[in-house]
């Protein structure tokens, strides 16, 4: 699940990486957080696609 705290930490590490760089521990944490984030996005997309129902309706003239 994507929480505001998760996003805040991801953004914090991304800003730090661009400015001063990350330690090995922070790089590992960032990689883990990205995995969690991407898994949640994939789950949301799967749920969205599973809920789509295709209806074929013939138009009568």
ABEGO torsion letter per residue (X at the ends): XBBAAAAAAAAAAAAAAAAAEBBAAAAAAAAAAAAAAAAAAAAAAAAAAAABBBBBBBBBX
